[in-house]
Amino acid sequence: MGRIKKFAVSAAAAAGIAAATTLLSPASPAQAATCSTDAQIGTPGGTGWALCSGTGVTQTRVVLFCQNSSGGYTTLYGPWVANSVKSNAKCSSTSWPISVGYQTL
């Protein structure tokens, strides 16, 4: 009988801890935001952009990865922009976008 009672207390404690953890856990800032990106992949001198909107994001910037004919890579960062504004970046005339991403605050 003692084992059953002990289990019941443990289950109740576990449920309480789980509930408290859920209430106290901060939500990820980007959970409610919607972000989009696009780039002119493979186009010399190509551009890329990022746009985030929604709650939890105050600023966004594009991260553009460019490659040149020697196989070298460059990472370019667009300007930080406000919510719902596009951030743009451009590869040099001798390199082209190979990937695009974004950062948020």
Stockholm file with secondary structure:
# STOCKHOLM 1.0

chainA/1-105         MGRIKKFAVSAAAAAGIAAATTLLSPASPAQAATCSTDAQIGTPGGTGWALCSGTGVTQTRVVLFCQNSSGGYTTLYGPWVANSVKSNAKCSSTSWPISVGYQTL
#=GR chainA/1-105 SS CHHHHHHHHHHHHHHHHHHHHHHHSCCCTTTTCEEEEEECTTCTTCEEEEEEESTTCSEEEEEEEEEETTSCEEEEECCCEETTCCEEEECCTTEEEEEEEEEEC
#=GC SS_cons         CHHHHHHHHHHHHHHHHHHHHHHHSCCCTTTTCEEEEEECTTCTTCEEEEEEESTTCSEEEEEEEEEETTSCEEEEECCCEETTCCEEEECCTTEEEEEEEEEEC
//
